[in-house]
């Protein structure tokens, strides 16, 4: 009887957690970060991730019709061209190298620094840093067995140092929601 009660409690907790994630999909909670920047917590049950983001930036969420794929973009309110983006999509049969190629094809003319794999709270990710003629681009690519998450920061090269702390906060706070 005690074991059945423990199992029942666990099922109840998991059910409540699932309902809370669905209800809170895309909701934000406001927090003041140590750097003084106001951050929110984006919880996205559809795209299956949780992340802290700059609360004062403009948010744009785009979903692909009929699927649990899409992206959330945050644009700086004063600096056009400065954008933080998280993409979540199902993974096909491509190899890791093919997935890396597909992620980089969006940045024609990207001069890439050496790629490295990094261990983050959400798991192992590829870190790609590079520059185009007008932008500094930092990409973190999480290649999961069934889903791919891409976290990207784009800004003018002279402004990148201003956003390094923000990017670190985002990648350290990013978590996948298992479905």
C-alpha positions, 0 to 999 in steps of 0.5 A, a space after each residue: 500500500 505504501 508503494 502504491 501511494 508513492 507511485 500515485 503521488 509521483 503520477 500526480 506530481 508529473 501530471 501537475 507539472 505537465 499541466 503547469 508547463 502547458 499553461 505557462 507555455 511562453 509565459 515570463 517571470 521577471 527577475 533582476 540579474 546580477 548584471 543589472 539587466 532585467 531578465 525573464 524566464 521563457 517557458 515554452 512547452 510547445 518548443 520544449 525549452 526553458 530559458 532566461 532572456 532579456 526582458 526589455 527586448 522585443 519578443 517574436 515567437 514563430 511556430 511552424 504550422 502543424 508541428 512543434 517546431 519554430 523559433 523565439 527571437 528577442 531583438 534589442 530595443 535600440 540596436 537594430 541588428 542585435 538579436 538573440 534567437 532560439 530555434 527548436 526543430 525535429 531532427 532528421 536522419 542527418 549526421 552531426 556534420 550535416 546538421 552543423 552545415 545546415 545551421 551555418 548555411 544561414 550565414 553566407 560569408 561567415 568566417 568561422 573560428 575553430 568549432 568546439 564542443 562544450 558541456 553546458 547544463 542542458 548537455 553537450 553543444 557545439 559552439 561556433 563563433 564567426 563573423 560576416 561582413 556586418 555581424 558577429 555571430 555566436 551559435 550554440 547547437 544542441 544535437 539531441 537524438 530527436 530534436 535540435 536546439 540552436 541558440 544564436 546571438 547576432 550583433 555588430 562586431 563592435 557591440 559583441 563584448 556588451 552582450 557576452 554576459 547576456 549570452 553566457 546567462 542564456 546558455 547557462 539557463 537553457 534547459 530542454 523540456 522532455 516530452 
